[in-house]
Structure formats: structure tokens, C-alpha cells
Amino acid sequence: MRYYPIFLDINDKPCIVVGGGSVAERKVSSLLNAGAKVLVISPKLTPALKRLAGKKQISYCPKSYKTGDLKGFFLAYSATNDPLVNKAVFKEAKKLGILLNVVDVPELCNFIVPSVVERGDLLIAISTSGKSPAMAKKIREKLEKEFGREYAVFLDIMGKVREKVLTGSKESDKNKEMFEKLVNSPMLEWIRKGKKQEINKLLQKVLGNGFNLL
């Protein structure tokens, strides 16, 4: 089975995690990083999850999962080691049409989580459609070496450039040409080496005065 690749906007969307262990902790972290509003249901929590609940960064219900708990949620994770709980969560999610990942039980999932290389706003997702997580990990480790932290800085610059250019000009062909010049320039290498003056000179040459972003 091949999965359909997609990136979801879950900013401010209600998401639920069933379970309070180390696996649930990782899922909660990834959801918070994407701006989700997270509820955790579990009789117990890891120390890190307790801190998040104490700071009101997540909502917490100190109880076991019961049918009906998923109502109103956009996305759910079941991160327990209890097969009966996982199957009950799956049954409810299927009935309500909720996106669900039961950790390490792909047959109870309607989405899976890829291996990800993250560099700021750059997200590179790798999936083997569940055939070989070990290979996905190997590819991720290779890409992590190829794509350094300079890509995060580069995308921050390009985001600001794009906002300014599109606000001031509606000439799409001209704008596209400017963006491609920057993408194909030595800017990434200059960011890696900390050459701020060279970057500013390039921005002003390609975009004109007023584009001094560093």
C-alpha cells in the first residue's frame, strides 16, 4: 500500500493523545511544534508532560480512555501498549472520521508519520510506506548531513524577500527571475561561512536598495 504524501495545517486545531509515556511525549512535542492545541488522556504522565500540563501548554485528563473522548478532535494519536485500548480508539476514530495514528500498529492507522529532516521551515519527509523504517532512518541520517542549519537561515531570508517583493510588484515573471537568482546564488555557502556583507550586497544587487535583511 502506498500512502498519499501531504503536509497538514494543524495550527490551533484540537488534537488528542491517548497515553502518557515516552512515546506520547514525543507525539505531544511534535504537535505543539506545529501549533496544535493538545489534550492528553492518561492515568499517568512522564515528568516532561507533567511540566507541560503545569504550564498550561497542554490540557490533561487524568483518566483512562473511554469511548466518546475523541469527539470534536481533528487528529488523534493512540500511544499505549494496551491492544484493547488501541482498537477502541481506532473504532471511534473510524466512526467519527478523525485522523488517527496508533503508534507502531499501521493496520489501525489512517495516516503514518514519516521520518523527517527539519531545518527551520524546511521539512523533508521520508517514507518507505511502512516497508522498512530502518531504511527511512538511514536516508534521513544521510540527508541531515547534506542539509545543514544554513537552510533554515536561507528560508527565513527568502520568506522576508518574498513578502517584500510580492507586496511591491505584481510582475510574476520578473519576480520569479529574482527568486531563482537568489536560490541559484552562493548565498547558502555565505550563510554557512557567516559572510553577511556578501549576502547584503547580493540582495541589493538582485532586488535593489532597501533589501538589507541581516
Beta strands, then each sheet from edge to edge (+ up, - down):
strand 1: 14-18
strand 2: 37-41
strand 3: 59-61
strand 4: 75-78
strand 5: 99-102
strand 6: 115-119
strand 7: 122-126
sheet 1: 3+ 2+ 1+ 4+ 5+
sheet 2: 6+ 7-
end
